[in-house]
Amino acid sequence: MALPTIQTSRLSLRPLAEHNRDDIIDLDSDPKVVKYVHSGRPLTREEAIQDHQERLSACRQIPGLGYWAGYLDDTFIGWAALSPLQSNGGTFHAQKAEIGYRILPRFWRRGYAKEMARELLRYGFEELGLEAVIGQTMAINEASRATMKACGMQHVRTLYVEFEDPIPGSEDGEVEYAITREEWLELQLHSK
Ligand SMILES: CC(C)(COP(=O)(O)OP(=O)(O)OC[C@H]1O[C@@H](n2cnc3c(N)ncnc32)[C@H](O)[C@@H]1OP(=O)(O)O)[C@@H](O)C(=O)NCCC(=O)NCCS
C-alpha cells in the first residue's frame, strides 16, 4: 500500500520521496532542529542523505506507515511520521506506530506540528486501525512534549539510557508518551 497524500486544514502531507533529499539536508544541518535529536549536532551532508534513505526504507516495512513531507502550498516546511516500531525480537508491530516530526525553524510555533500530528493520529486510528501510537523525546524537549500532549497523548514512562557521547540534558532521560485507540476515540466524542 503506497502512502496516501493527506490534507490538513493548512498543509498537504505528501509521502516523503527521493526528491526531498535536499529538504532533509536543510533540516538535518540546522543546529536548532537537531539540538535534541541524533547526537545534538548538525549532520553532515552524507549523514543526512543516509538518514533520508533510512526513512525511505522505513516506509516500505508496514503498509500505510511511514514519513510525510509537509507542504504549505508548495513550500516544504518539515516532516511528520507514523513510523514502524520494532519489537525486541526485531519484528515490526503491525498495529502500533511511533509518531515523530521535524520542522524548519522559520515555521515553528504556528501550530503546524500539532496539525500534522493530530491528522496522522486520525489516519492511524481511523484508516489503519492501529491499536496504539507512542512517541519518544528527550525530557528537556519542551516543544516535542507539548506537541504530543496537545494531541491527547500522555506521559507513560521516563527511560534513562547511557550514551557514549551524551547530549546536554540527556541525564534527565527520555520520555515516552502514548495514546490508545480507545483513548483517541473518547477524545473525539468530547471534542464534538
Ligand atoms: C517539536 C517541533 C516539531 C514543534 O513544532 P511547532 O510547529 O513549533 O509546534 P506547534 O506550533 O504545533 O506547537 C505544538 C505545541 O508545542 C508548544 N510549543 C512549541 N514550541 C515550544 C517550545 N519551544 N517550548 C514550549 N512549548 C512549545 C506549543 O505552544 C503547542 O502547545 P499548545 O497547543 O499547548 O499551545 C519543532 O520545535 C521542531 O521541529 N523541533 C526540532 C525537532 C525535534 O525536536 N523534533 C522532535 C524530536 S522527538
PDBQT file of the ligand as one rigid body, heavy atoms in Angstrom, charges set to zero:
ROOT
HETATM    1  C1  LIG A 201       8.947  19.930  18.036  1.00  0.00    +0.000 C 
HETATM    2  C2  LIG A 201       8.545  20.797  16.852  1.00  0.00    +0.000 C 
HETATM    3  C3  LIG A 201       8.216  19.895  15.651  1.00  0.00    +0.000 C 
HETATM    4  C4  LIG A 201       7.298  21.624  17.232  1.00  0.00    +0.000 C 
HETATM    5  O1  LIG A 201       6.878  22.303  16.061  1.00  0.00    +0.000 OA
HETATM    6  P1  LIG A 201       5.910  23.563  16.059  1.00  0.00    +0.000 P 
HETATM    7  O2  LIG A 201       5.239  23.624  14.739  1.00  0.00    +0.000 OA
HETATM    8  O3  LIG A 201       6.651  24.769  16.501  1.00  0.00    +0.000 OA
HETATM    9  O4  LIG A 201       4.842  23.178  17.182  1.00  0.00    +0.000 OA
HETATM   10  P2  LIG A 201       3.356  23.775  17.301  1.00  0.00    +0.000 P 
HETATM   11  O5  LIG A 201       3.387  25.228  16.921  1.00  0.00    +0.000 OA
HETATM   12  O6  LIG A 201       2.397  22.891  16.609  1.00  0.00    +0.000 OA
HETATM   13  O7  LIG A 201       3.107  23.685  18.855  1.00  0.00    +0.000 OA
HETATM   14  C5  LIG A 201       2.689  22.471  19.459  1.00  0.00    +0.000 C 
HETATM   15  C6  LIG A 201       2.674  22.670  20.971  1.00  0.00    +0.000 C 
HETATM   16  O8  LIG A 201       4.004  22.849  21.447  1.00  0.00    +0.000 OA
HETATM   17  C7  LIG A 201       4.142  24.086  22.132  1.00  0.00    +0.000 C 
HETATM   18  N1  LIG A 201       5.494  24.544  21.841  1.00  0.00    +0.000 N 
HETATM   19  C8  LIG A 201       6.060  24.732  20.616  1.00  0.00    +0.000 A 
HETATM   20  N2  LIG A 201       7.331  25.132  20.770  1.00  0.00    +0.000 NA
HETATM   21  C9  LIG A 201       7.568  25.177  22.100  1.00  0.00    +0.000 A 
HETATM   22  C10 LIG A 201       8.704  25.498  22.866  1.00  0.00    +0.000 A 
HETATM   23  N3  LIG A 201       9.866  25.880  22.300  1.00  0.00    +0.000 N 
HETATM   24  N4  LIG A 201       8.624  25.438  24.222  1.00  0.00    +0.000 NA
HETATM   25  C11 LIG A 201       7.454  25.060  24.818  1.00  0.00    +0.000 A 
HETATM   26  N5  LIG A 201       6.337  24.723  24.132  1.00  0.00    +0.000 NA
HETATM   27  C12 LIG A 201       6.403  24.788  22.782  1.00  0.00    +0.000 A 
HETATM   28  C13 LIG A 201       3.042  24.957  21.549  1.00  0.00    +0.000 C 
HETATM   29  O9  LIG A 201       2.687  26.018  22.430  1.00  0.00    +0.000 OA
HETATM   30  C14 LIG A 201       1.924  23.942  21.378  1.00  0.00    +0.000 C 
HETATM   31  O10 LIG A 201       1.315  23.619  22.607  1.00  0.00    +0.000 OA
HETATM   32  P3  LIG A 201      -0.172  24.149  22.967  1.00  0.00    +0.000 P 
HETATM   33  O11 LIG A 201      -1.067  23.631  21.880  1.00  0.00    +0.000 OA
HETATM   34  O12 LIG A 201      -0.446  23.523  24.299  1.00  0.00    +0.000 OA
HETATM   35  O13 LIG A 201      -0.075  25.648  22.980  1.00  0.00    +0.000 OA
HETATM   36  C15 LIG A 201       9.682  21.776  16.453  1.00  0.00    +0.000 C 
HETATM   37  O14 LIG A 201      10.042  22.515  17.596  1.00  0.00    +0.000 OA
HETATM   38  C16 LIG A 201      10.902  21.078  15.896  1.00  0.00    +0.000 C 
HETATM   39  O15 LIG A 201      10.974  20.765  14.707  1.00  0.00    +0.000 OA
HETATM   40  N6  LIG A 201      11.917  20.834  16.762  1.00  0.00    +0.000 N 
HETATM   41  C17 LIG A 201      13.166  20.218  16.328  1.00  0.00    +0.000 C 
HETATM   42  C18 LIG A 201      12.999  18.741  16.018  1.00  0.00    +0.000 C 
HETATM   43  C19 LIG A 201      12.519  17.972  17.228  1.00  0.00    +0.000 C 
HETATM   44  O16 LIG A 201      12.977  18.202  18.350  1.00  0.00    +0.000 OA
HETATM   45  N7  LIG A 201      11.594  17.046  16.964  1.00  0.00    +0.000 N 
HETATM   46  C20 LIG A 201      11.067  16.174  17.981  1.00  0.00    +0.000 C 
HETATM   47  C21 LIG A 201      12.077  15.132  18.245  1.00  0.00    +0.000 C 
HETATM   48  S1  LIG A 201      11.418  13.796  19.168  1.00  0.00    +0.000 SA
ENDROOT
TORSDOF 0
